[in-house]
């Protein structure tokens, strides 16, 4: 049941208390359906996070070897095309220029780990309680740099995230959103969503990723191996974006 006495700050505080806290996060297996422009893929994936240090996302065909990997570091991200021996090393500003959305390392880490976060130039205490749905509180905050409204839906009772997204204006559709569902208890300590959907709909370009997680471990030692780039050719990030290729 909704508690109408809570302020936005109260809801955010309870969400921060209930979200998973970790040093490392390892998702060794998840099924991934991706729509990239007009092309669809069915893939397998893995995700490893060393908090505030590196995020490594690997994808492969259902019965194949790793074909691509993306490593997010605090200052830049690197895409490895292992099939064609190409890679791009790109600052986050390029994503902002290409999409108008202020992605950075903290935002990506937070979205992939189901955490509440504030995009740059916005204080978390500046969010307002906009309204409610049948099951969630709706919080909205405005980023002064990009003039985007940050949008969250937080479940009644559990205070876990249901939706994280961005709006170009209040009451407008979300050009970028992450939907979290099927929250389960992990390691008898944390709750984590086993179903995550990410959608980017920008300037007639659609990216939709639907991930079903099989297994999760927190705070175990993980090893993220370096890729030897001697046999790789560096290419611009736009190469992958325009080819619509995983």
CORMO-V714955 format. One record per residue. N is the residue number from 0. SS is DSSP state (@ for helix, = for strand, . for the rest). PHI is phi as a letter, one per 20 degrees, with the letter a starting at -180 (999 if undefined). Layout:
n: (N;N)
ss: (SS;SS)
phi: (PHI;PHI)
//
This chain:
n: (0;1;2;3;4;5;6;7;8;9;10;11;12;13;14;15;16;17;18;19;20;21;22;23;24;25;26;27;28;29;30;31;32;33;34;35;36;37;38;39;40;41;42;43;44;45;46;47;48;49;50;51;52;53;54;55;56;57;58;59;60;61;62;63;64;65;66;67;68;69;70;71;72;73;74;75;76;77;78;79;80;81;82;83;84;85;86;87;88;89;90;91;92;93;94;95;96;97;98;99;100;101;102;103;104;105;106;107;108;109;110;111;112;113;114;115;116;117;118;119;120;121;122;123;124;125;126;127;128;129;130;131;132;133;134;135;136;137;138;139;140;141;142;143;144;145;146;147;148;149;150;151;152;153;154;155;156;157;158;159;160;161;162;163;164;165;166;167;168;169;170;171;172;173;174;175;176;177;178;179;180;181;182;183;184;185;186;187;188;189;190;191;192;193;194;195;196;197;198;199;200;201;202;203;204;205;206;207;208;209;210;211;212;213;214;215;216;217;218;219;220;221;222;223;224;225;226;227;228;229;230;231;232;233;234;235;236;237;238;239;240;241;242;243;244;245)
ss: (.;.;.;.;.;.;.;@;@;@;@;@;@;@;@;@;@;@;.;.;.;.;.;=;=;=;=;=;=;=;=;=;=;=;=;=;.;.;=;=;=;=;=;=;=;=;=;=;=;=;.;.;.;=;=;=;=;=;=;=;=;.;.;.;.;=;=;=;=;=;=;=;=;.;.;=;=;=;=;=;=;.;.;.;.;=;=;=;=;=;=;.;@;@;@;@;@;@;@;.;.;.;.;.;@;@;@;@;@;@;@;@;.;.;.;.;.;.;.;.;.;.;.;@;@;@;.;=;=;=;=;=;.;.;.;=;=;=;=;=;=;=;=;.;.;.;.;=;=;=;=;=;=;=;=;.;.;.;.;.;=;=;=;=;=;=;=;.;.;.;.;.;.;=;=;=;=;=;=;=;=;=;=;=;=;=;.;.;.;=;=;=;=;=;=;=;=;=;=;=;=;=;.;.;=;=;=;=;=;=;=;=;=;=;=;=;=;=;.;.;.;.;.;.;.;.;.;.;@;@;@;.;=;=;.;.;@;@;@;@;@;@;@;.;.;.)
phi: (999;f;e;f;e;f;e;g;f;f;f;f;f;f;f;f;f;e;f;f;d;b;d;c;c;c;d;f;b;b;e;c;d;c;d;c;m;e;d;d;c;d;c;d;b;b;c;c;c;d;g;m;c;b;c;c;d;d;c;b;f;g;c;c;e;g;d;b;b;c;d;d;d;g;d;a;c;c;d;d;e;f;f;d;l;c;b;c;d;c;f;f;g;f;f;f;f;f;d;m;d;f;f;b;f;f;f;f;f;f;f;f;d;l;d;f;b;d;f;g;m;c;e;f;f;e;f;d;e;f;a;c;e;f;c;c;e;d;d;c;c;d;e;f;e;e;l;d;e;e;c;c;d;c;f;g;m;e;l;d;f;d;b;c;a;c;c;e;a;f;m;e;f;e;f;b;b;c;d;d;b;l;f;c;f;c;l;l;c;d;d;b;f;e;c;c;c;d;c;c;c;c;l;m;d;d;c;c;c;c;d;d;e;e;b;b;c;d;l;d;f;c;c;d;f;f;e;f;e;f;d;d;d;e;c;f;g;f;g;f;f;f;f;l;c;e)
//
